Amino acid sequence: MENQYKCIYDIDKYRDARIKINGDGQELEFTFMVTFVSVPHFFHILLQLWTGKVNKAEINGYGFAVTYYLTVEEKNLCVETLTFGNGAYKPIFTNYKFDFERFAKALAKAFSDYFQEQKNKGLYPLPLEVDEYCHHLSNKVIENYEKFSTIINESELNMIRPVEERKGNTLLDDVLATYLLKSEKEGIEFLLKNDYKKVNGLGYYVVSFHGEGLEETVLQTVFDDSNDAVNCMDLLVQSLDNGCGRDILGI
């Protein structure tokens, strides 16, 4: 079938992860070094997108010169890859659009097939002399895979609530919010907004907040990493819920 989704998960001789997926006439390969960190992070990010906690995310190759920008649009997973040309100065962007459910289930099956193959070869459970923590089939890798597989097979894609109508961000003009977190105690809502310039491939993230009687205000800190921005939002919400966040925000 032309539209059948197929995925191959493999660990090469250098212990790097290579995940090749075919679907809807497209072929995309994810390559990650430091597999005991990058692979569980990959499953975690996909799960965040699947459950609607975020609708945009960014992943790097953990050593490979490639960046993946993932966006959920309706029921599709859009992937934009950023690599560089021969001179290592010219950014090259390539775009893909997959059915998210078929993408996720193909990936889950591919890892399951690889895992079963390692068991059949007697390579799992890991020998006692193997450093489990740094292995590409570490407990963390298996646990994140099992969580990912269970949720995508038992629940439907949960798209994030649209926040396109939000206005007032004077720093990023009309850039859309991609993550939302709220302090129920104080009624203050935080938004994560991001953009990246295709001219030079640089990215940045900012956090804004608003609430009853409060116009949207952008925090002065600009983040290079979305996880840092989300962690900042989490800390601010915890501070507000503990009764000290208003002083931090200067309100």
SERO-4910 file (N, C-alpha, C, O; in steps of 0.05 Angstrom, whole numbers):
BEGIN
 pado doro    nc1    nc2    nc3   cac1   cac2   cac3    cc1    cc2    cc3    oc1    oc2    oc3
  Met    A     17    -24      0      0      0      0     17     25      0     37     27     15
  Glu    A     10     44    -17     27     68    -20     28     84      5     49     95     12
  Asn    A      6     86     20      5    103     44     12     87     70      8     98     92
  Gln    A     21     63     67     28     47     91     52     60    105     72     67     92
  Tyr    A     50     62    131     73     74    146     91     51    156     82     31    167
  Lys    A    117     54    151    137     35    160    159     50    174    166     72    168
  Cys    A    170     37    195    191     49    210    212     28    218    205      5    224
  Ile    A    237     36    217    259     18    225    274     32    247    283     55    244
  Tyr    A    277     18    269    293     28    292    318     11    294    317    -13    295
  Asp    A    341     25    295    366      9    296    387     25    311    386     50    313
  Ile    A    406     11    322    430     22    335    454     14    319    459    -10    316
  Asp    A    469     33    308    491     26    290    516     18    306    515     17    331
  Lys    A    537     13    292    562      3    306    575     23    324    591     17    341
  Tyr    A    567     49    321    577     70    338    559     75    362    564     93    378
  Arg    A    538     58    365    518     61    386    500     85    383    489     95    403
  Asp    A    498     95    358    480    118    352    453    107    343    452     86    330
  Ala    A    432    121    350    405    112    343    398    123    315    403    146    309
  Arg    A    387    106    298    377    114    272    349    104    269    343     80    270
  Ile    A    331    123    265    302    117    264    292    127    237    290    151    232
  Lys    A    286    109    219    277    116    192    248    110    189    239     87    194
  Ile    A    232    130    181    204    126    178    195    134    150    203    155    140
  Asn    A    178    117    138    167    122    112    136    124    114    124    107    127
  Gly    A    125    144    101     96    146    101     87    169     83     99    190     82
  Asp    A     65    164     69     54    184     51     75    194     31     76    218     25
  Gly    A     91    176     21    110    183      0    134    199     11    149    210     -5
  Gln    A    139    199     37    161    213     48    179    194     64    170    173     73
  Glu    A    204    201     66    223    186     82    239    205    100    251    223     89
  Leu    A    238    200    125    252    217    145    269    200    163    259    179    173
  Glu    A    294    208    168    311    193    186    319    211    209    331    232    205
  Phe    A    314    202    233    323    215    258    349    201    266    351    177    266
  Thr    A    370    217    272    395    206    281    403    219    308    403    244    310
  Phe    A    409    203    327    415    213    354    440    199    365    443    175    363
  Met    A    458    215    376    480    204    392    470    203    421    448    210    427
  Val    A    487    192    439    481    190    468    453    178    471    436    190    483
  Thr    A    450    154    461    423    142    459    409    139    486    385    140    488
  Phe    A    425    134    507    412    129    533    399    155    544    384    154    564
  Val    A    406    178    532    393    204    539    374    213    517    351    220    522
  Ser    A    383    211    492    368    223    470    342    207    463    322    219    457
  Val    A    344    180    465    320    164    457    297    168    477    275    172    469
  Pro    A    302    165    504    280    171    522    270    199    520    246    204    524
  His    A    287    218    514    278    246    510    260    248    486    240    263    486
  Phe    A    267    234    464    251    233    440    223    223    446    203    235    437
  Phe    A    221    200    460    195    189    467    180    209    485    155    212    482
  His    A    194    222    503    181    241    522    169    265    506    146    273    511
  Ile    A    184    276    487    175    298    471    151    291    455    131    305    453
  Leu    A    152    267    442    129    258    426    104    255    443     82    260    435
  Leu    A    108    245    468     85    242    486     74    268    495     50    271    498
  Gln    A     91    288    499     82    315    506     65    326    483     44    339    488
  Leu    A     73    321    459     58    331    436     32    315    433     11    327    427
  Trp    A     33    289    438      9    272    435    -13    279    455    -36    280    449
  Thr    A     -4    285    480    -24    291    501    -32    320    502    -48    328    519
  Gly    A    -21    336    484    -30    364    482    -17    383    503    -27    405    506
  Lys    A      4    374    516     17    391    535     33    413    521     36    435    532
  Val    A     42    407    497     54    427    480     45    421    451     37    398    446
  Asn    A     47    440    433     41    434    405     65    440    387     63    437    363
  Lys    A     87    449    400    112    452    385    135    443    403    134    446    428
  Ala    A    155    432    391    179    423    406    203    423    388    201    423    363
  Glu    A    226    423    400    251    424    385    270    403    397    273    401    421
  Ile    A    282    387    380    301    366    388    326    368    371    325    373    347
  Asn    A    349    365    384    374    365    369    385    336    367    374    317    379
  Gly    A    406    333    352    417    307    346    436    296    367    448    275    364
  Tyr    A    439    311    390    457    302    411    485    295    401    497    275    408
  Gly    A    495    313    383    521    308    372    521    309    341    541    318    329
  Phe    A    499    301    329    496    305    301    487    333    295    471    345    310
  Ala    A    497    345    273    490    373    266    463    374    252    461    381    229
  Val    A    443    368    267    415    370    257    397    378    280    401    370    302
  Thr    A    377    394    273    356    401    292    329    394    280    324    399    256
  Tyr    A    311    384    297    284    376    288    264    394    302    263    396    326
  Tyr    A    247    408    286    226    424    296    200    409    292    192    404    269
  Leu    A    186    402    313    161    386    311    137    403    319    138    417    339
  Thr    A    117    402    302     93    417    307     68    400    301     67    385    282
  Val    A     48    402    319     23    388    315      3    407    301     -2    428    312
  Glu    A     -6    399    278    -27    414    263    -50    396    258    -48    377    242
  Glu    A    -72    401    272    -96    384    271    -87    355    278    -78    351    301
  Lys    A    -89    336    260    -81    308    267    -54    301    255    -47    277    254
  Asn    A    -39    321    246    -14    316    233     10    324    250      8    342    267
  Leu    A     31    309    247     57    317    259     74    328    237     82    314    219
  Cys    A     80    354    239     97    367    219    126    368    230    130    376    253
  Val    A    145    360    214    173    359    222    189    376    203    188    373    178
  Glu    A    204    395    213    222    411    197    251    405    207    256    408    231
  Thr    A    268    397    189    296    392    197    313    415    188    309    427    167
  Leu    A    332    421    205    352    442    199    380    429    198    390    418    219
  Thr    A    392    429    175    419    420    172    435    442    158    424    464    152
  Phe    A    460    438    153    477    458    141    491    446    116    498    423    115
  Gly    A    497    464     97    510    456     72    539    450     76    549    449     99
  Asn    A    553    446     54    581    439     55    599    458     71    617    450     84
  Gly    A    593    484     68    608    504     82    601    507    111    613    523    126
  Ala    A    581    492    120    571    493    148    561    520    156    558    526    180
  Tyr    A    555    537    136    544    564    143    515    567    132    500    582    144
  Lys    A    509    554    111    483    557     98    463    538    110    466    514    107
  Pro    A    442    548    123    422    530    134    404    518    113    397    531     94
  Ile    A    398    492    116    380    478     97    356    468    112    359    452    131
  Phe    A    332    477    105    308    468    118    293    449    100    289    454     76
  Thr    A    284    427    111    268    407     97    243    401    113    244    398    137
  Asn    A    220    400    100    194    397    114    180    371    107    181    362     84
  Tyr    A    167    360    127    152    335    125    126    338    140    123    354    159
  Lys    A    106    323    131     80    323    145     70    294    146     65    282    125
  Phe    A     66    284    170     57    257    174     31    256    190     25    274    206
  Asp    A     15    235    186     -7    230    203      4    222    230     19    202    232
  Phe    A     -2    237    251     12    233    277      7    205    288     25    192    298
  Glu    A    -18    196    287    -24    170    299     -9    148    285      2    130    298
  Arg    A     -9    149    258      5    127    243     35    129    247     49    109    248
  Phe    A     45    154    249     74    158    255     81    146    282    100    131    284
  Ala    A     65    152    302     71    143    330     70    113    332     87    100    345
  Lys    A     49    101    320     46     72    322     67     57    306     75     35    314
  Ala    A     75     69    284     97     56    268    123     57    284    138     37    284
  Leu    A    128     79    297    152     81    314    151     61    337    171     48    343
  Ala    A    128     60    350    126     41    373    130     12    364    144     -3    378
  Lys    A    120      5    341    124    -22    331    153    -27    324    164    -49    329
  Ala    A    166     -7    312    194    -10    304    212    -15    328    229    -32    328
  Phe    A    207      1    350    223     -4    374    217    -31    386    235    -45    395
  Ser    A    192    -39    386    184    -65    397    198    -87    382    207   -106    394
  Asp    A    199    -85    355    212   -105    339    242   -107    345    253   -128    348
  Tyr    A    254    -83    348    283    -83    354    288    -95    382    307   -111    386
  Phe    A    271    -88    401    274    -98    429    271   -128    429    287   -142    443
  Gln    A    251   -138    415    247   -167    414    271   -182    401    278   -203    409
  Glu    A    282   -169    380    305   -180    366    329   -183    385    343   -203    385
  Gln    A    333   -162    402    355   -163    421    350   -185    442    369   -198    451
  Lys    A    325   -189    450    319   -211    468    325   -238    456    336   -256    468
  Asn    A    316   -241    430    320   -267    416    350   -273    413    358   -297    413
  Lys    A    367   -253    411    395   -257    409    409   -261    436    433   -266    437
  Gly    A    393   -260    457    405   -263    484    419   -239    494    435   -241    513
  Leu    A    414   -215    482    428   -191    490    411   -175    510    420   -154    520
  Tyr    A    388   -185    517    372   -172    538    357   -194    552    346   -212    539
  Pro    A    355   -195    579    365   -175    598    396   -171    596    410   -189    587
  Leu    A    405   -147    603    433   -140    600    450   -157    620    442   -162    642
  Pro    A    474   -166    611    492   -180    629    500   -162    652    499   -137    650
  Leu    A    506   -174    675    512   -159    699    537   -141    695    538   -120    708
  Glu    A    556   -149    678    580   -133    675    575   -108    658    593    -91    656
  Val    A    552   -105    646    546    -82    629    537    -59    646    522    -62    665
  Asp    A    547    -35    639    538    -10    653    510     -3    644    507     10    623
  Glu    A    490    -11    659    462     -8    651    455     21    645    441     26    626
  Tyr    A    464     39    661    456     67    659    463     79    632    448     94    620
  Cys    A    487     72    621    496     83    596    490     66    571    500     71    549
  His    A    474     45    575    468     27    553    444     37    537    426     51    548
  His    A    444     30    511    422     39    494    395     25    500    374     32    489
  Leu    A    396      4    517    372     -9    526    371     -7    557    364    -26    571
  Ser    A    377     17    567    377     21    596    348     21    606    329     21    590
  Asn    A    345     19    632    318     19    644    303     45    636    279     44    632
  Lys    A    317     67    635    304     93    628    293     92    600    271    102    594
  Val    A    309     80    581    300     78    553    275     61    552    255     68    539
  Ile    A    276     37    565    253     19    564    228     31    577    206     29    567
  Glu    A    232     44    600    209     56    615    196     78    598    171     79    597
  Asn    A    212     95    585    200    116    569    186    105    544    166    115    535
  Tyr    A    198     84    532    185     71    510    158     59    518    138     63    505
  Glu    A    158     44    540    133     31    549    111     51    555     88     47    549
  Lys    A    119     73    567     99     94    573     88    106    547     64    110    545
  Phe    A    106    112    529     98    123    503     79    104    488     58    112    479
  Ser    A     87     78    486     72     58    472     44     55    484     24     53    470
  Thr    A     43     53    511     18     49    524     -2     72    519    -25     67    512
  Ile    A      8     96    522    -10    119    519    -19    123    490    -43    129    486
  Ile    A     -1    121    471    -10    125    443    -28    103    433    -43    107    414
  Asn    A    -27     80    446    -45     58    438    -71     57    453    -90     44    444
  Glu    A    -72     72    475    -97     71    492   -112     98    493   -134     99    503
  Ser    A   -100    119    482   -113    145    482   -111    158    455    -93    153    440
  Glu    A   -130    176    450   -130    191    425   -112    215    427   -106    225    449
  Leu    A   -104    225    403    -88    249    402   -104    272    415   -127    277    408
  Asn    A    -91    286    434   -104    308    448    -91    334    439    -70    341    449
  Met    A   -103    348    421    -92    373    410    -94    395    431   -115    398    444
  Ile    A    -73    411    433    -72    433    452    -94    454    446   -101    459    423
  Arg    A   -105    466    467   -126    486    463   -114    510    448    -93    520    456
  Pro    A   -126    518    426   -115    540    411   -113    566    427   -130    572    443
  Val    A    -91    580    424    -88    606    438    -80    628    418    -68    648    425
  Glu    A    -89    624    392    -81    643    371    -94    670    376    -83    690    366
  Glu    A   -116    671    391   -129    697    395   -115    715    415   -122    738    417
  Arg    A    -95    704    429    -80    721    448    -65    743    434    -52    739    413
  Lys    A    -67    767    444    -53    790    432    -39    805    454    -41    799    478
  Gly    A    -23    825    446    -10    842    465     19    837    470     31    849    487
  Asn    A     30    817    456     58    811    459     75    830    443     78    826    419
  Thr    A     84    852    455     98    872    439    126    863    430    137    875    412
  Leu    A    137    842    443    164    834    435    163    816    411    180    818    393
  Leu    A    143    798    409    142    779    387    119    785    368    112    768    351
  Asp    A    107    808    370     86    816    351     64    795    352     51    790    372
  Asp    A     59    781    329     37    762    327     45    733    329     30    716    320
  Val    A     68    728    341     77    700    344     58    685    363     50    696    383
  Leu    A     51    661    355     31    646    370     42    633    395     66    626    396
  Ala    A     25    630    416     34    616    440     33    586    435     15    577    421
  Thr    A     52    572    446     54    543    441     52    526    467     53    502    465
  Tyr    A     49    539    489     48    524    515     33    542    535     37    566    535
  Leu    A     16    530    551      0    546    569     -1    533    596     -4    509    599
  Leu    A      3    550    617      3    540    644    -10    561    661     -6    585    657
  Lys    A    -26    553    681    -41    572    697    -40    566    726    -41    543    735
  Ser    A    -37    588    742    -39    586    771    -69    590    778    -80    612    776
  Glu    A    -81    568    786   -110    569    793   -115    587    817   -136    600    819
  Lys    A    -96    587    835    -99    603    860   -100    633    854   -117    647    865
  Glu    A    -82    642    836    -80    671    831    -95    679    805    -99    702    800
  Gly    A   -102    659    789   -116    665    764    -98    678    743   -107    693    726
  Ile    A    -72    672    745    -53    684    726    -44    662    707    -37    640    715
  Glu    A    -45    668    681    -39    649    660    -12    656    647     -7    679    641
  Phe    A      5    635    643     31    639    630     30    627    603     19    606    598
  Leu    A     43    641    584     45    631    556     74    629    548     90    647    554
  Leu    A     80    608    534    107    605    522    105    612    493     88    601    478
  Lys    A    121    630    484    121    638    455    148    635    444    169    641    456
  Asn    A    149    625    419    175    621    407    175    627    378    154    628    365
  Asp    A    199    631    367    203    636    339    232    629    333    248    630    351
  Tyr    A    238    623    308    265    619    301    269    631    273    252    629    256
  Lys    A    292    644    269    297    659    245    310    640    224    332    630    229
  Lys    A    297    637    202    308    619    182    332    631    168    347    616    154
  Val    A    337    656    172    361    668    160    386    656    172    405    651    157
  Asn    A    387    652    198    411    641    210    406    618    229    424    607    241
  Gly    A    381    609    230    375    585    246    375    589    276    374    570    291
  Leu    A    376    614    285    376    619    314    348    618    325    329    625    311
  Gly    A    345    609    350    319    607    362    318    621    389    339    625    401
  Tyr    A    294    629    397    291    639    424    263    635    434    244    631    418
  Tyr    A    260    636    460    234    631    473    230    652    494    248    660    508
  Val    A    205    662    497    199    681    518    174    671    532    158    656    521
  Val    A    171    681    557    147    674    573    133    700    579    145    720    586
  Ser    A    106    700    575     90    723    582     69    714    602     63    690    605
  Phe    A     56    733    616     35    726    635     13    748    634     18    771    627
  His    A    -11    740    641    -33    758    642    -54    747    661    -53    723    667
  Gly    A    -72    763    669    -94    754    687   -114    776    690   -113    797    677
  Glu    A   -133    772    708   -154    792    712   -141    818    721   -128    819    742
  Gly    A   -146    839    706   -134    865    713   -105    868    706    -93    889    712
  Leu    A    -93    848    693    -65    849    685    -63    846    655    -72    826    643
  Glu    A    -51    866    642    -46    864    614    -23    844    609     -6    839    627
  Glu    A    -22    833    586     -1    813    580     26    827    582     31    847    570
  Thr    A     44    814    598     70    825    602     91    803    596     88    780    603
  Val    A    112    811    582    133    792    574    156    794    594    166    816    600
  Leu    A    164    771    605    187    770    622    212    779    607    214    775    583
  Gln    A    230    792    621    254    803    608    273    781    599    289    785    580
  Thr    A    273    758    612    291    736    605    283    723    578    260    717    574
  Val    A    303    720    561    299    706    535    314    679    537    337    678    544
  Phe    A    300    657    531    311    630    534    320    619    507    306    623    487
  Asp    A    342    605    508    352    591    484    339    564    481    339    552    460
  Asp    A    329    553    504    319    526    504    291    526    515    285    539    535
  Ser    A    273    512    501    244    512    509    240    499    536    223    507    551
  Asn    A    257    479    542    254    465    568    260    484    591    247    484    612
  Asp    A    280    502    587    286    522    608    263    541    612    256    548    634
  Ala    A    250    549    590    227    567    591    204    553    606    191    566    623
  Val    A    199    528    599    177    514    613    183    510    642    165    513    659
  Asn    A    208    504    649    215    501    677    211    527    692    203    527    715
  Cys    A    217    550    679    213    576    691    183    580    697    175    590    718
  Met    A    166    572    678    137    575    681    128    558    705    112    567    721
  Asp    A    138    533    706    130    516    728    138    528    756    122    527    774
  Leu    A    162    539    757    171    551    783    154    576    790    148    580    813
  Leu    A    147    592    770    131    615    775    103    608    785     92    620    803
  Val    A     91    587    773     65    578    782     66    567    810     49    573    827
  Gln    A     87    552    817     91    541    844     94    564    864     83    564    886
  Ser    A    109    585    856    113    608    874     87    623    879     81    631    901
  Leu    A     71    626    858     45    639    861     27    622    879     13    633    896
  Asp    A     26    596    875     10    579    892     19    578    921      3    572    939
  Asn    A     45    585    925     55    586    953     54    614    965     63    618    987
  Gly    A     42    632    950     38    659    961     60    679    958     59    701    970
  Cys    A     81    673    942    103    692    939    109    700    910    128    715    905
  Gly    A     93    690    892     99    695    864     94    723    854    108    732    835
  Arg    A     76    738    867     70    765    857     94    783    861     99    801    844
  Asp    A    108    780    882    132    796    886    153    790    865    167    809    856
  Ile    A    156    765    858    175    758    837    168    771    811    186    780    796
  Leu    A    142    771    805    133    783    780    131    813    780    128    827    760
  Gly    A    134    824    804    132    854    807    105    865    804    101    886    793
  Ile    A     85    850    813     57    859    811     44    861    838     20    868    840
***
